[in-house]
């Protein structure tokens, strides 16, 4: 019985480490991509959306989408609780 308990604690610690590594990777990968996403998304909005007033609205919608996406990524990775 004692060996079973040690094995279960070992597996739990491995799963805890793996979840921390995955959340760290997701959070920092998104942080690295946010700059290019802002630039490329804005350029694509200017290139493909017509007429001119709608281009500015679409850029605003793109930036709001990225803001909420970053909040969702923070909530998934648990970073929102650490920053408060």
C-alpha positions, 0 to 999 in steps of 0.5 A: 500500500505504501508503494502505491501512495508514493507512485501516485504522488510521483505521477501527480508531481510529474503532471504538475510539472508538465502543466506548468511547462505547457502554460509557460510555453503557451503564455510566452509563445503568445507574447512573442506573437502579439507584435507581429499579429498587430502589424500583419493584421492591421496591414491585411485590414488595410489591403483587403477591406473596402471602403476606407471608413470600414478599414479603420473600424476593422483595425479597431475590431482586430485590436479589440479581438487581440486584447480579448484573446490575450485575456483568454490566454491569461485566464487559461494559463493562470497568469491573470491571478498572478498579476493582481 
